[in-house]
Amino acid sequence: MRSDLVFGALTHVSNRYQLCQLASKATRKLHKPSTRLQDTTNEVLAHFQGTNPMRESMPPAAAQKSAAQSQQRRAA
């Protein structure tokens, strides 16, 4: 059940609002048009049970590239 997934994910994120925000962002990024949105949401919550979604997961090179892109956007 989804409630079990939510309570499992709350072990890593103490704020329910923040969990909702993280789950919705991850669901939007990972969703494939050929699958149901509910299934994608369940997969995201199941993933959050085993890992900390608050942890910085980008490799250093990707983080630097992202920072450079954001600085370029500000300059434009």
N, C-alpha and C positions, 0 to 999 in steps of 0.2 A: 504494500500500500504506500501511497505517496507520503502519508503522515509519518510512517517509519523512516522514510528517506529524509524528510525534513528534520526530524528529531536527531537523526544520525549526523546530518550536516551541521547541526547546531553545536556539536562538540568542538568544532573548529572556529565557528563564528558565533559570538555571544549575542549579537544584535540581530533580531529577526528581520528588521528593515534592510540591514546591510546584506544579509543572506539573500533576500529577495532581489536586491539590486544586482548582486554578483551572479545569481542564477539566471536572471533575465538577460544580462549581457552575454553570458556564456552560451545560453540557449540560442540567442540570435546569431552568434558567431558559428556555432557548430551545427545548426539546423540544415538539413538537406531537403530540398523540395519533394523528394520521393517518399519521405517518412512523415509520420504523424508528429505534430508539435509536442503532444503529450509524452511520446516515447523519448524525444530528445531531452525534454525537461527531466524526465526520470533518470536518464543516463547522466545528466549533469549533476543531479542531486546525489546519485550513487557515487559518482567520482568525488564529490565533495566530502563524502563520508570517510574516504580513505586518505585524502590529502587535504592540506590546508589551502583554501582558495585565496587567502590573504597573502600568502608567501609570494615573493617576487619570482616568477617562473621564467622570465625571459633571460636568455644567455647574455653575457656582457656585450657582445658585438651587436646584438639586436637592440639592446637598451641604448647603446650609443647612437645607432642609426635612428632610432625613434626620437631621441633627444635632438639630433641634428635636424630631423624633419620638422619638429615642433618649433625650433628656432627659426627655420626657414619660413614657416607659415607666419610667424610673428613679424618677420621682416617684410613680408609682402603686403 
